[in-house]
């Protein structure tokens, strides 16, 4: 009998376990379930009207979207065995005229042998590269379709920190995406090719891979910048710091890009040495700051206008220089204290323009008219 009890107890426990796991509600009382023919919901009496801020967002989006395009570029890369492999890249752009010209970033179409554009109505078009400006990271492409809506180009001269801005583009290939933020700062930043973007528009509007080349808009839906790059800290996505090229920088070169395919970037034809107060005092110069002409390019704009280079050998540390040249202090009445000031002023001009250079020759201040030359692409 004692041997039988464990056996019976084991059977009882197994049976109980089976019943509880296969029929969990078998020993519980079933809840009372009602099945009405209609579910009563607490619904709003009417769809709420959009507030003023929402209406502004919607208006900007509706105005700008028809002009924004998705750009897919195909380049040729080479694998480990030097075999040609197609490599695709994506970016954004926007239509600038009724002829189908589209403004985007140079890095969006760099090295591409085929470019395809998808407009906001989902139509695909083959595009041709019309002109490129690598230093400013700008490019113009064109589609044959003429029934396109050009964007309205604004003015980037008087932008202020705190101003609302909107970015529309194709981040990660998600076409027609709009984000909103403010202008966080306006500053000079180093671009991807080593040059500087003067008065770049810094914004916290989310900009991600695929937004490059798309428009940055003001609250009136006018393009004030071209979204160009982001600071990610290595995350490959928005970290709240993005930069756009001012639209005025693009407008200044559009005629060249469309008509001749490149930018006739101007040059004075000089090798300058930035001068600060301390160095000016040591050299006994007539002004506290400016650009001292160390050398003029033979046959260049400065030499043709009679500007003088240095002719007295000296050293700054271990660096040999030539002193005695003209000291440039202004260009067209705008002060020039360093090379960045000169570059900023020159961006408003093209090769062939005539400017007034204010300089000191010794202690004598004078104005000289100079017809700007064209900088070489490698310069």
Steps between C-alpha positions, in 0.01 A plus 500: 500500500786735584650436158168583329455846660791675315380351176143632548626841611718526189205418273287762679762775457553418131125510437463831683789654305345383174159648581642834614723549197256386235184647655615806697147635535343167566483554878430874483170666460455646150464880497177653386549615137261743332483531121320822407416558135668843508804632690450841657817713449580836653559683170569869436195682374698643204850490362703771677622792291877533448661760719704785350830316534367186331348705220839663438673161488244364256518811279880482477487130412233538233680794341847343491439128443424515123848648445695243704643194327675179597833443322654159446852500358682195371878497496751226424701349785751215481502186710798308639560342159478838319164414357261787425214512752210751478474712812185698578465814706195702597436863566253778447466810285249761393383642168614858439339588165246390240778356283540210744826612663548352846739625769667248728833427671806406298567202726157358410600456133879485530644231271155395377463361148121478534261725692130431552250747645167414660260792525235543768237337274715179500605538137858402416721695260852463366708805587815652357767679703510857369761661724698438817667720760703271730639776728148611593360142485239601242377340180226559245333211319216510248205285402315529170162528671381861481176461698678543832443749778800724576576583862487859622853612585525730800775727635757372750655839583299590808443168673499503880558239769168373632320527166281201414617282213376189322695226321338287230677207338542125483681387816594131477295487179176606672375743237311817581606522865479837677667594829492826687740690723668835543816670380747414775788711372648660190869421476784411269556123492747274324336302222562143399764599240704708744369841395280726708131571467459867586193589707385138511156458656515275805166344593356244740238390244563128458722443195608146418676317214281554195410859594813632329414742222146559622360842589509675835192724510375796699146526636380642165616190313792682334833321456767665715760221492611168355532226764855376469648321799451389860716451805425155638781404733530182294133400535418544127174671591373835620641622829323836486780683318460541127633757254357655186671703227343848480277532194671829407827308457324276249321784321834673442631205294186362334545692174853364462395144587216499247672690219858363508484209746750641749555807713726780385639551847687832528852563625723799568804299399699555819671300772393682819630497856238579770623777729388552860574790737810341654664417167396836353675674787818293454511575128411867541196479273252783458196291606440255785356227277457397139652279232860565410577411138798265508481403133290582193414242233675576174246633253228491767246762602717665766804530273291647216359761741845595629480352850842440650644192665771480767866536409675491838592155632416437866402216731200433723637230726664264254272599211653725233275779365533810286410834656441839343186412302164678506279449807136441400256633763167508312321375190210702363494690829469186714781446753740212432683369804576144392462254213151401614380861467642510149336169408164616635506816289626321190209256513276786391702552183585314183808498279496814287345721768685819592553576870661779698794389712595731789863458602801656664818538298744586772317772693291614205137388482355454153218339301576282197247364250560130428326280243476156656650199327368144497633258760621164377292200609797362694574825681 
